[in-house]
Amino acid sequence: MRAANSLCFCVYLRGEFLVYERNEVKAQKREWKKYDFHYDNVPWALLTLFTVSTGEGWPQVLKHSVDATYENQGPSPGYRMEMSIFYVVYFVVFPFFFVNIFVALIIITFQEQGDKMMEDYSLEKNERGCIDFAINAKPLTRHMPKNKQSFQFRMWSFVVSPPFEYSIMGLIALNTIVLMMKYNGASDTYDKVLKNINIVFTTLFFMECILKIIAFGVLNYFKDAWNIFDFVSVLGSFTDILVTEFWENNFINLSFLRLFRAARLVKLLRQGETIRILLWTFVQSFKALPYVCLLIGMLFFIYAIIGMQLFGNLALGEEEGSAINEHNNFRTFIMALMLLF
């Protein structure tokens, strides 16, 4: 980084300036002052880098580094823009890479400890995994009309065919592009065209629901969670169209109904096997979430008590920018938890 004393600031080097405090006017001498975080020595450099790694307050440290000039000289805005490369590389290497490695090591250690508890059993790890999968697995059921000569069977063959599914995926992709085309300040004609295109897409998705209801039947259609999601999305989109068309000046804000348009993109998860595996892994991780929350809560509780014992009697700073004030302090347990959070 820069040489020592480069992260300093001073308006003028000589003379005095006036400070107005309530009804008093005081004259104070001008002096060099260091920023809260700097690189004048190794301990402060480590503390500064740790602050940057937490993601809190790093833009101000970056600005001070970019504005730094030479030793015992004041800052100049944007004097060394290449200093920003240092922080970009540091963010990629440490917060994004090493922190995730640390978390991964904790997870791997936790899994290894769980495997050691099962070493006394005769089954191996893969064998236990196969048994657990067989116990928890559920058969994939799909309705199929019994009469292959009926109209319902022909409709079923049509809606489950790959061309039909790929066509729906293409419509979802096109609808997403149309949603991205809206911008502030567009002409009325442009907005009207987008509105009509959205009505066309909503109608096509409604026809998809009707065809599937005919093919599967009402009861079998609503047994599938994805079909329920499709039906709710179409129903919400139609409600949005009706509200926009007939109750545009309604006193109730129903703009949240437009979320149903973007919700159609979730339907692509049904076709993407890799994405569904990632989503399923994410859902399964929620099983361990209560234990993680309990551990974090215990750590917060312990550090809140320690903070109350060490810093609970500190006087609250009245100056602007004071770290310990009426909003940030350890005087009560609740305030200590809020400060740690």
ZITA-V349641 format. One record per residue. OMEGA is omega as a letter, one per 40 degrees, with the letter a starting at -180 (none if undefined). D_FIRST is the distance of its C-alpha to the first C-alpha in whole Angstrom. Layout:
omega & d_first
OMEGA & D_FIRST
OMEGA & D_FIRST
//
This chain:
omega & d_first
a & 0
i & 4
i & 7
i & 9
i & 11
i & 10
i & 10
i & 14
i & 17
a & 21
i & 23
a & 25
a & 24
i & 28
a & 31
i & 32
a & 32
i & 35
a & 34
i & 37
a & 38
a & 41
a & 44
i & 42
a & 40
i & 37
a & 36
i & 32
i & 30
a & 27
i & 24
i & 20
i & 19
i & 16
a & 15
i & 16
a & 13
a & 10
a & 7
i & 10
a & 11
i & 11
i & 14
i & 13
i & 9
i & 12
i & 14
i & 12
i & 11
i & 15
i & 16
a & 14
i & 16
a & 19
a & 19
i & 20
a & 18
i & 15
i & 16
i & 16
i & 12
i & 12
i & 14
i & 12
i & 8
a & 11
a & 13
a & 10
a & 11
a & 11
i & 12
i & 15
a & 16
a & 16
i & 15
a & 16
i & 17
a & 16
a & 14
a & 11
a & 13
i & 11
i & 8
i & 11
i & 12
a & 9
i & 11
i & 14
a & 14
i & 13
a & 16
a & 18
a & 17
a & 17
a & 19
a & 21
a & 22
i & 22
i & 23
i & 26
i & 27
i & 27
i & 29
i & 31
i & 32
a & 33
i & 36
i & 36
i & 37
i & 39
i & 41
i & 42
i & 43
i & 45
i & 47
i & 47
a & 50
a & 52
a & 52
a & 55
a & 57
a & 58
i & 57
a & 53
a & 50
i & 51
i & 55
i & 54
i & 52
i & 55
i & 57
i & 55
a & 54
a & 58
a & 59
a & 56
i & 57
a & 59
i & 61
a & 60
i & 63
a & 64
i & 67
i & 69
a & 73
a & 76
a & 78
i & 77
a & 79
i & 78
i & 76
i & 73
i & 73
i & 72
i & 70
i & 68
a & 68
a & 66
i & 64
a & 62
i & 62
i & 59
i & 60
a & 60
i & 57
i & 55
i & 56
i & 55
i & 52
i & 52
i & 53
i & 50
i & 48
i & 49
i & 50
i & 46
i & 45
i & 48
i & 46
a & 43
a & 45
i & 45
a & 43
i & 43
i & 45
a & 48
i & 51
i & 54
i & 55
i & 52
a & 52
i & 56
i & 55
i & 52
i & 55
i & 58
i & 55
i & 54
i & 58
i & 59
i & 56
i & 57
i & 61
i & 60
i & 58
i & 61
i & 64
i & 61
a & 62
a & 66
i & 66
i & 65
i & 67
a & 70
a & 69
a & 68
a & 70
a & 69
a & 68
i & 67
a & 64
i & 63
a & 63
a & 60
i & 56
i & 55
i & 58
i & 58
i & 54
a & 56
i & 59
i & 57
i & 54
i & 57
i & 59
i & 56
i & 55
i & 59
i & 59
i & 56
a & 58
i & 61
a & 59
a & 57
a & 60
a & 63
a & 61
a & 58
a & 58
a & 59
i & 58
a & 56
a & 53
a & 53
i & 50
i & 49
i & 52
i & 49
i & 47
i & 50
i & 50
a & 46
i & 48
i & 49
a & 46
a & 46
i & 50
i & 48
a & 47
a & 50
a & 50
a & 47
a & 47
i & 44
i & 43
i & 45
i & 44
i & 41
i & 43
i & 45
i & 42
i & 40
a & 44
i & 45
i & 41
i & 43
i & 45
a & 42
i & 41
i & 43
i & 42
i & 38
i & 39
i & 41
i & 38
i & 36
i & 38
i & 39
i & 35
a & 35
a & 38
a & 37
i & 34
i & 35
i & 38
i & 35
i & 34
a & 37
a & 38
a & 34
a & 33
a & 37
i & 38
i & 35
i & 36
i & 35
i & 32
a & 34
i & 31
a & 30
i & 26
a & 28
i & 27
a & 30
a & 33
i & 36
i & 35
i & 32
a & 34
a & 35
i & 39
a & 40
a & 40
i & 40
i & 37
i & 35
i & 36
i & 34
i & 31
i & 30
none & 31
//
